[in-house]
Amino acid sequence: MLFKVEMTVRLPATMPVAEAEALKTTEREVAQGLMRQGRWRHLWRVAGRYANVSIFDVDSVEQLHQLLSGLPLFPYMDIDVAPLCRHPSSIRDDDR
Ligand SMILES: O=C(O)CC1=CCC(=O)O1
């Protein structure tokens, strides 16, 4: 199951820089692990915003929730999720 996920990061202005940098480092490690597993298929920065648009490939909505809620930045993100299905005009055969 594919999902478009938009994450907007809202770190508190009062958070110490070292704490914020540690969170971002851990977030990168977790994200890259999920990418290697094929769960986090795409990660794009939204230009001009501290936000990303991502594509997740998961077995269930529950699994998606588990992955998202396990992200180190989860407490500091607004997250919008949209389910995706194949577009009838797509010529790609690798989208499920
Ligand atoms: O910077 C972001 O958009 C949040 C984030 C997601 C994966 C990652 O490494 O950072």
The ligand as a Tripos MOL2 file, in Angstrom:
@<TRIPOS>MOLECULE
LIG
   10    10     1     0     0
SMALL
NO_CHARGES

@<TRIPOS>ATOM
      1 O1         13.8430   17.3390    7.4720 O.co2     1 LIG1
      2 C1         12.7260   16.7830    7.4310 C.2       1 LIG1
      3 O2         11.8900   17.0300    6.5650 O.co2     1 LIG1
      4 C2         12.3900   15.7010    8.4340 C.3       1 LIG1
      5 C3         13.0650   14.4710    8.0600 C.2       1 LIG1
      6 C4         12.5060   13.3430    7.5920 C.2       1 LIG1
      7 C5         13.5450   12.3730    7.3370 C.3       1 LIG1
      8 C6         14.7350   13.1270    7.7140 C.2       1 LIG1
      9 O3         15.9050   12.7260    7.6850 O.2       1 LIG1
     10 O4         14.4060   14.3750    8.1250 O.3       1 LIG1
@<TRIPOS>BOND
     1     1     2 2
     2     2     3 1
     3     2     4 1
     4     4     5 1
     5     5     6 2
     6     5    10 1
     7     6     7 1
     8     7     8 1
     9     8     9 2
    10     8    10 1
@<TRIPOS>SUBSTRUCTURE
     1 LIG1         1 GROUP 0 **** ****
